[in-house]
């Protein structure tokens, strides 16, 4: 049937950007749609504000911890996303990297993300990414490849993000001539974003450090300048020690300290000369303060001098490092969950009762070897031989087989025995670095004769020694170290105790079977579940479910033991994990194992707490430690405890000073804690649920009519949206094809989601929520509404009011112009800068009411509250049947449009007067100026010094970008997101026609 042109309304398939035009054209719809849309829109803006437009932080089913949020935001707010995540063991580098990966996919669902990880950790990464970060919502976009397959890495060149886990394993002991490093380099340099994960501390060897930094920035850190890098590396360690002495409280020491620092710096560092002079000018000839009242000035000058040195001479600004000591400090006033780790316990001893021919053989080997070195005048080689002793000692305990194979390889170079004994390339080097002494072959032959046919007996006696620990029940992790012992022990335990659950994680079992074993071990258990592992389980795995830990053999390096202990000394996931697991160690009172344990507990104190910060100092001193055992026998180890304590105390002081030099100025405002912001928002998850369900519709009478039910899934009450229903959304906006049923199942409560891994959290970043959000922003339904409301006390003519909802956000246009040359895609720069800006000025919404025809906005609070009440059943929509009544109030459609546009102009002009917009912008700009002053100080420091390795230009550009961002805070973008015309009338009788 024909429709008059004046009554024809066409809904087009493009986003509606100006609700005012919808309103003045008569395109307003029922206030119920307005009621559904506006709360949802406000909630979406609140989520943006809480997360600084980083929805991965909200959508991931992970607990919110401040240090992890800061690390992820630092990376994602940088237009150039190439960083080394160097947190200490157990602090969650995996989570930080996964946040970045998920956000990369949210920003660009077609992005290619590649994870390069140790083969033993591939399945753990798959589980984490699928069950906490839901990367399966982006089919075929994420690839997880192994360290062990460098011949396949070329396939992943050009990835949008490459994440290299345990990066030091691929870089350590390698340089740019190594074929594996070269393949890694090509992969890293081909990626637009790069994350390297490594617990390598700040004092790591300069070759490893250069290797990592070259992957991040090949133009600044060149292998061709290796000698210069090594000189700077050594130089900064000495410099760091002096910087610690720059303390205004000890001003008599300042002149001598400044003089020592001056000798270390290049003469062209004129800024140091200037800042040092400012400090010395405040002191008299006797090195006292000229004026005690100027002590605050001295503190300021000394701080400026330290900041200059730190910023100029640290090696790289793209290293993010969290220390356990800092992370574990609890803030009782914080809404965020405190980060807890399980901790460690003093180990109980499981004593080997029977005679061990292998332990006796090693004592004879060590005693005769030391005599040989003395006879031949080779005492100066004792450190080299000591490391061979260390490797052999680590194969003692339980069966003699691994020790025998290690000794066979040293004496006879049988490659098969090296593989059976699990000798790493480094261990093979230690065993082959020094000549075989004449007595070694005889000792080997004697042991072969004595141990022939004894393996079964040895393993049974080992089991008898382990029984006191195994009878404790619960989940138990048994570490056997490298070699064949773990497999042999598993097989025998299954034979002797067929009703007990034993699970094997070994290289011989293979990665698939080992991962299955871990999964089975983690299931609820009655009695005991025993995981028996070789060294394949000592790096990266999460085994914090263990109630007891048994060490059949101890590694020869405390650093490897630290990695092993870190499998259980990790973040707490449940109340039962708040107690440290029991620790047990198998020892032989007459062998090296007993004294080595004594040194580990009394010298290194490794069972008291993490020593990961000290791993370089430990590695450097290890040859000297085992040299004591070579010269003095097993007792030499325990006798060296005090010397080890002193060595580590010195190392801690050096690391503290190095951290002072290497620390990155936090250029984000110090008083903004985004984890706090996220946690506070999350605490009111019920409001988010209410707003989203208000939009989708709780029943068939409201919202967009996207049906949903509530049902229990994996013991968690979940909302399940019916994607087969036909909501009131244009099919051009509702991208049903890219949604799956799994995406539509989840909960609004993070705490509930954490109870059942794989449960989605309905927040921005979830693909269903993002689809609905795009509709909220683009669809014209609910953007404009016009209705009249009766007021019993009203007399006289109807009173029309116009209401305008605005979204306020920082203007990043100027900063974006400066940033575009730095990135391959403009979208990358825009999203990163948006996050930087929203860390200072989070987006927010404002509502302004203007009486029709008025020249000022409404300020009467009572009337505002009356106008703000949601549209209800007693209100009356101006639909196509009665909209002529509205037009008549304005003498026709032209008058209505003119009045509405005039009111909107008044509302914009009045924003600062009738809202808190000015105050919010002022606070943000003040914080921005603080950040800008730090950025300028960094750039000036780097520009003033003469040996900056080319980063000066980057810093100066950063200053310009930050300056542009700060300027954008004072004049933010104001966007109209909803428009209302509400007419106040007296009571009247009228039939419903809504």
DRENDREN-904412 format. One line per 10 residues: number of its first residue (from 1); for each residue x, y, z of C-alpha. Coordinates in steps of 0.25 Angstrom, whole numbers, m for minus. Layout:
BEGIN
NUM	X,Y,Z  ... .
END
This chain:
BEGIN
1	0,0,0  5,14,m3  11,22,9  11,37,9  26,43,8  24,51,21  21,38,29  33,30,22  44,26,31  56,19,26 .
11	66,12,35  79,12,27  91,2,30  101,12,34  105,16,48  97,28,53  107,38,59  98,49,63  86,46,72  81,61,71 .
21	79,58,56  70,46,59  63,54,69  60,66,60  56,57,49  45,51,57  52,38,57  51,36,72  46,23,78  40,17,90 .
31	46,22,103  48,7,107  59,6,97  65,18,102  64,12,116  71,0,111  82,7,103  87,18,113  90,9,125  98,0,116 .
41	105,11,109  109,17,123  114,4,127  122,2,115  129,15,117  131,12,132  138,m1,127  147,7,117  150,17,129  154,5,138 .
51	163,m1,128  169,11,121  163,5,108  170,m9,111  158,m18,111  167,m31,112  169,m27,127  154,m29,129  151,m40,119  162,m50,124 .
61	157,m59,135  170,m56,143  171,m50,157  175,m35,156  188,m33,162  195,m19,162  209,m22,157  203,m31,145  193,m20,141  204,m9,141 .
71	213,m18,133  203,m20,122  198,m6,122  212,m1,120  214,m10,108  200,m7,102  201,8,104  214,9,96  213,10,81  225,2,80 .
81	222,m11,87  236,m18,89  239,m21,103  247,m31,112  238,m36,124  248,m40,134  240,m42,147  246,m52,157  241,m66,157  226,m68,161 .
91	221,m54,159  213,m57,146  221,m53,133  211,m63,126  199,m55,131  205,m41,127  209,m47,113  195,m53,111  188,m40,114  197,m33,103 .
101	193,m45,93  178,m44,96  178,m29,95  186,m30,81  175,m40,76  163,m31,82  169,m19,75  171,m27,62  164,m40,61  172,m43,49 .
111	185,m42,56  195,m53,56  201,m57,69  212,m66,71  218,m72,84  231,m79,84  232,m87,97  240,m99,102  234,m112,97  231,m116,112 .
121	222,m104,114  214,m104,101  202,m110,106  202,m102,119  202,m89,110  191,m95,102  183,m98,114  185,m84,120  182,m77,107  169,m85,105 .
131	163,m85,119  168,m71,124  169,m63,112  160,m70,102  169,m68,90  161,m79,83  150,m68,81  160,m64,70  161,m77,61  175,m80,55 .
141	181,m67,59  190,m72,71  201,m82,68  210,m88,79  223,m94,74  234,m101,81  249,m96,84  253,m110,79  248,m107,64  256,m95,59 .
151	255,m100,45  240,m97,45  241,m83,51  242,m76,38  228,m80,35  224,m69,46  231,m57,40  223,m45,40  215,m48,52  207,m37,59 .
161	213,m41,72  224,m51,76  225,m56,90  238,m63,94  237,m71,107  249,m74,115  257,m66,105  270,m67,112  270,m82,108  271,m78,94 .
171	281,m67,96  290,m71,107  304,m76,103  301,m71,89  305,m59,80  301,m54,66  309,m65,59  301,m76,66  291,m82,55  280,m84,65 .
181	281,m69,70  282,m64,56  268,m71,53  262,m66,66  268,m52,62  261,m52,48  248,m56,55  248,m46,65  252,m35,55  241,m38,46 .
191	230,m36,57  224,m23,59  222,m26,74  232,m34,82  231,m39,97  243,m47,103  241,m54,116  252,m57,125  255,m57,139  270,m53,136 .
201	274,m42,146  279,m29,144  293,m33,146  293,m44,136  305,m46,127  307,m35,117  307,m45,105  293,m50,109  288,m36,112  293,m31,98 .
211	287,m43,91  273,m40,97  274,m25,95  278,m27,80  265,m35,78  257,m23,83  265,m12,76  275,m16,66  278,m2,62  282,2,76 .
221	289,m10,81  298,m16,71  307,m28,71  317,m20,64  319,m11,76  320,m23,86  333,m17,92  327,m4,95  314,m10,101  323,m19,110 .
231	331,m6,115  318,1,118  312,m11,124  324,m12,134  324,3,135  310,4,140  312,m7,151  323,2,157  315,14,155  303,8,162 .
241	311,6,175  315,21,176  301,26,172  296,19,185  305,28,193  299,40,187  290,43,200  287,57,205  286,52,219  301,49,218 .
251	306,62,212  320,61,217  322,49,207  316,56,195  329,63,190  337,51,190  326,42,184  323,53,173  338,53,170  338,38,168 .
261	326,38,159  332,49,151  344,40,148  335,29,142  327,38,133  331,44,120  336,59,120  325,63,110  314,60,121  312,75,123 .
271	299,73,130  306,65,141  316,76,143  305,86,145  296,78,154  308,74,163  312,88,164  298,91,169  300,81,180  314,86,184 .
281	310,100,184  301,97,196  313,92,204  324,100,211  339,97,211  337,87,222  327,79,215  316,84,224  303,91,220  305,106,218 .
291	291,108,223  283,97,230  270,103,225  274,99,211  274,84,214  261,82,206  268,89,194  280,80,196  271,68,195  265,73,183 .
301	278,75,176  283,62,180  271,55,175  272,62,161  287,58,161  283,43,163  272,44,153  281,49,143  291,38,145  281,27,145 .
311	274,32,133  286,34,125  294,21,128  284,10,129  284,1,118  270,0,113  256,6,116  248,m6,110  251,m15,122  240,m18,132 .
321	244,m25,145  236,m28,157  243,m32,170  237,m42,179  240,m33,191  232,m22,185  220,m30,180  218,m38,193  216,m25,201  202,m24,204 .
331	193,m12,204  182,m14,214  174,m3,209  174,m8,194  161,m13,187  171,m22,179  174,m36,184  187,m38,190  198,m46,182  202,m58,190 .
341	212,m69,188  212,m82,195  226,m81,201  236,m91,205  239,m100,217  251,m106,224  253,m119,217  252,m132,225  263,m142,222  260,m156,217 .
351	273,m164,220  278,m175,211  281,m187,220  289,m196,211  303,m196,205  304,m188,192  315,m193,183  313,m181,174  315,m171,186  327,m178,190 .
361	332,m178,176  331,m163,175  338,m161,188  350,m169,183  349,m161,170  350,m148,177  361,m152,187  370,m158,176  368,m147,167  372,m137,177 .
371	385,m145,179  387,m145,165  386,m130,163  396,m128,174  406,m138,169  405,m132,155  405,m117,160  391,m115,154  385,m108,166  382,m96,157 .
381	372,m105,149  364,m109,162  352,m100,158  351,m107,145  351,m121,151  342,m116,162  331,m114,152  333,m128,147  331,m133,161  318,m125,163 .
391	312,m131,150  316,m145,155  311,m143,169  297,m138,164  295,m153,158  296,m159,172  284,m164,179  275,m177,177  281,m184,165  295,m184,161 .
401	292,m184,146  292,m169,144  305,m167,151  311,m179,144  307,m173,130  312,m159,133  325,m165,137  325,m174,125  323,m162,116  335,m154,123 .
411	344,m166,122  340,m173,109  332,m162,101  320,m171,98  309,m162,93  298,m172,97  302,m171,112  302,m156,111  287,m157,106  283,m167,117 .
421	290,m159,128  282,m147,123  295,m139,122  293,m125,116  302,m118,106  308,m110,118  310,m122,127  317,m129,115  326,m117,114  329,m118,129 .
431	332,m133,128  341,m132,116  348,m119,118  359,m125,127  367,m137,123  364,m151,129  373,m155,141  380,m168,140  372,m174,152  358,m171,146 .
441	357,m183,137  360,m193,148  349,m186,157  339,m187,146  342,m202,144  342,m205,158  328,m199,160  323,m206,147  327,m219,154  321,m216,167 .
451	308,m210,162  305,m221,152  291,m226,154  288,m217,166  279,m207,160  266,m214,165  271,m215,179  276,m200,179  262,m196,174  255,m204,184 .
461	264,m198,195  261,m184,190  246,m187,190  247,m191,205  254,m178,208  243,m170,201  232,m177,208  231,m168,220  228,m156,211  219,m164,201 .
471	210,m168,213  207,m154,216  197,m155,204  191,m144,196  198,m139,183  212,m141,184  223,m137,174  236,m145,173  248,m139,166  258,m148,162 .
481	267,m139,153  272,m142,139  275,m156,135  267,m169,135  264,m170,150  250,m164,149  245,m174,139  251,m186,146  245,m182,159  231,m180,153 .
491	231,m193,147  236,m200,160  226,m192,169  214,m196,160  218,m211,161  220,m210,177  207,m201,179  197,m204,168  186,m197,175  193,m184,177 .
501	193,m174,166  207,m171,160  209,m161,148  221,m159,140  227,m146,134  240,m149,127  247,m147,114  246,m162,111  231,m162,113  230,m150,103 .
511	222,m137,104  208,m142,101  209,m153,111  215,m144,121  204,m133,120  194,m144,121  201,m148,134  200,m134,140  185,m133,136  182,m146,143 .
521	191,m143,155  183,m130,157  169,m136,158  163,m138,171  169,m149,179  166,m159,190  179,m164,197  191,m161,189  195,m156,175  209,m156,172 .
531	216,m149,161  230,m154,158  238,m145,149  252,m143,143  258,m129,140  247,m127,129  238,m122,140  247,m112,146  245,m100,137  232,m92,136 .
541	222,m103,140  211,m99,150  211,m110,161  206,m101,173  195,m112,176  206,m121,182  204,m124,197  218,m130,198  231,m129,190  242,m140,190 .
551	256,m137,184  262,m151,181  274,m143,175  278,m129,177  284,m121,165  298,m117,165  294,m103,163  286,m95,173  280,m87,161  274,m100,156 .
561	269,m104,170  262,m90,170  255,m93,157  250,m106,163  245,m100,176  238,m89,168  229,m100,162  222,m100,175  226,m87,181  216,m80,172 .
571	204,m71,174  193,m77,183  180,m81,175  172,m87,187  172,m86,202  178,m100,204  191,m94,197  193,m83,207  202,m93,214  216,m96,209 .
581	217,m110,203  225,m120,212  239,m122,206  248,m135,207  262,m138,202  268,m152,201  282,m151,207  294,m160,210  301,m156,223  315,m161,218 .
591	313,m155,204  313,m142,196  298,m141,197  297,m139,212  308,m127,212  302,m121,199  288,m120,206  295,m114,218  301,m103,209  288,m101,202 .
601	281,m99,215  291,m92,223  299,m84,213  290,m81,201  277,m82,210  270,m86,198  258,m93,206  256,m80,214  252,m72,201  255,m69,187 .
611	269,m66,182  265,m63,168  271,m49,169  284,m55,173  286,m65,162  297,m58,155  305,m57,168  302,m71,171  307,m76,157  320,m68,158 .
621	323,m74,171  319,m88,168  333,m93,163  339,m88,176  329,m95,184  331,m109,178  346,m106,178  345,m107,193  338,m121,192  349,m125,182 .
631	360,m121,192  354,m124,205  344,m135,202  329,m134,205  332,m126,218  338,m115,209  324,m112,205  317,m109,218  330,m102,224  328,m92,213 .
641	314,m87,217  319,m75,224  327,m70,212  315,m73,203  306,m64,212  316,m53,211  317,m54,196  302,m53,195  301,m42,204  311,m34,195 .
651	303,m38,183  290,m33,189  296,m19,192  301,m19,177  287,m22,172  281,m12,180  290,m2,175  288,m7,161  273,m6,162  275,9,166 .
661	283,11,153  274,3,144  260,6,150  251,12,140  244,25,144  230,22,145  224,33,135  210,29,139  204,37,150  208,31,164 .
671	194,32,170  187,24,159  186,10,162  179,3,151  178,m10,158  170,m3,169  161,4,158  159,m10,152  156,m17,165  146,m6,170 .
681	139,m7,157  139,m22,158  133,m22,172  120,m16,166  118,m27,156  104,m28,159  102,m14,153  109,m18,140  99,m30,140  87,m22,142 .
691	91,m12,131  94,m22,121  82,m31,123  74,m18,123  79,m16,109  77,m30,104  64,m32,111  61,m39,124  48,m44,117  40,m43,104 .
701	35,m29,108  48,m20,108  62,m18,103  66,m23,89  60,m37,92  72,m45,92  67,m57,100  76,m63,111  75,m73,122  82,m76,135 .
711	88,m90,137  99,m97,145  112,m101,137  124,m107,144  117,m104,157  117,m89,153  103,m82,151  105,m76,137  97,m67,128  94,m74,114 .
721	90,m65,103  82,m71,92  89,m67,79  78,m74,71  68,m63,75  65,m51,67  68,m39,74  63,m25,70  76,m22,64  79,m19,49 .
731	86,m31,43  96,m21,37  101,m18,52  99,m32,58  110,m40,54  104,m54,57  114,m61,48  126,m58,57  119,m62,70  119,m77,75 .
741	111,m83,86  123,m83,95  125,m68,94  110,m67,99  112,m75,112  119,m68,124  117,m60,137  118,m46,142  125,m50,155  140,m51,153 .
751	141,m59,166  131,m69,160  139,m70,147  152,m73,155  145,m86,161  144,m93,148  155,m90,138  149,m88,124  137,m79,129  136,m66,122 .
761	135,m52,128  124,m43,122  132,m30,120  137,m22,108  147,m31,101  137,m43,101  133,m44,87  118,m45,90  119,m32,99  127,m25,88 .
771	117,m29,78  106,m23,86  115,m11,89  116,m8,75  101,m8,73  100,2,85  109,12,79  104,11,64  89,7,64  79,18,64 .
781	69,11,73  70,17,87  79,29,83  67,39,83  54,39,90  43,49,92  31,48,101  22,55,111  21,53,126  9,57,134 .
791	12,66,147  0,67,156  4,80,161  7,86,148  m2,97,143  m2,105,130  5,102,116  13,90,114  28,92,117  38,85,108 .
801	52,82,112  64,76,104  73,67,110  87,63,105  96,52,109  111,54,105  123,45,105  136,53,109  149,47,105  163,53,103 .
811	167,58,89  179,50,84  179,56,70  192,64,71  199,53,78  195,43,67  200,52,56  214,51,63  213,36,65  209,31,52 .
821	223,31,46  227,21,57  217,10,54  213,1,42  198,3,44  191,16,49  182,7,57  193,2,66  197,17,69  183,21,72 .
831	180,10,81  193,12,89  191,27,90  177,25,94  182,17,106  192,27,110  182,38,110  172,30,118  182,27,129  181,42,131 .
841	167,46,127  158,34,127  145,35,119  133,39,125  118,43,122  111,56,126  96,60,125  91,74,123  77,79,122  73,92,115 .
851	58,98,116  54,100,101  57,114,97  66,117,109  80,123,108  85,115,120  85,101,125  76,96,136  82,96,150  70,94,159 .
861	73,80,165  59,77,168  55,79,154  67,71,149  64,59,157  49,59,152  54,60,138  64,49,140  54,38,145  54,27,135 .
871	43,26,125  32,18,131  18,13,128  12,26,132  20,34,122  15,36,108  23,34,95  22,43,83  20,33,73  16,34,58 .
881	1,36,63  3,48,72  16,54,69  9,65,62  5,70,77  20,72,79  22,79,66  11,89,69  18,93,82  29,99,73 .
891	20,104,62  24,92,53  36,83,50  45,94,46  43,101,59  45,88,67  58,86,60  63,100,62  59,99,77  66,86,79 .
901	79,91,72  79,103,80  78,96,93  89,87,89  98,99,86  94,104,100  97,91,106  111,90,100  114,105,104  109,102,118 .
911	117,89,120  128,95,129  118,103,137  108,93,141  117,80,142  130,76,148  137,76,134  147,87,137  151,80,150  153,67,144 .
921	162,73,133  170,81,142  174,69,151  177,61,138  186,72,133  193,74,146  196,59,146  200,60,131  210,71,134  216,63,145 .
931	218,52,134  223,62,124  234,68,134  239,54,136  239,51,121  247,64,118  257,61,129  259,47,123  261,54,109  270,65,114 .
941	279,55,122  281,46,109  283,58,100  294,64,110  302,51,111  311,47,99  309,32,99  295,29,98  295,19,87  285,26,78 .
951	273,27,87  272,42,89  263,44,77  253,34,82  253,41,96  251,55,89  240,50,81  234,44,93  234,57,100  227,64,88 .
961	216,53,88  214,54,103  213,69,102  203,68,91  195,58,99  195,67,111  190,79,103  179,70,98  174,68,113  170,83,114 .
971	161,83,102  155,69,102  146,63,91  131,64,95  122,55,87  107,55,88  102,40,90  87,42,93  77,53,92  63,55,99 .
981	52,64,98  43,63,110  30,71,111  25,74,125  9,75,125  m2,75,135  m11,63,137  m19,59,125  m28,47,120  m22,40,108 .
991	m22,26,102  m9,18,102  m3,17,88  11,15,92 .
END
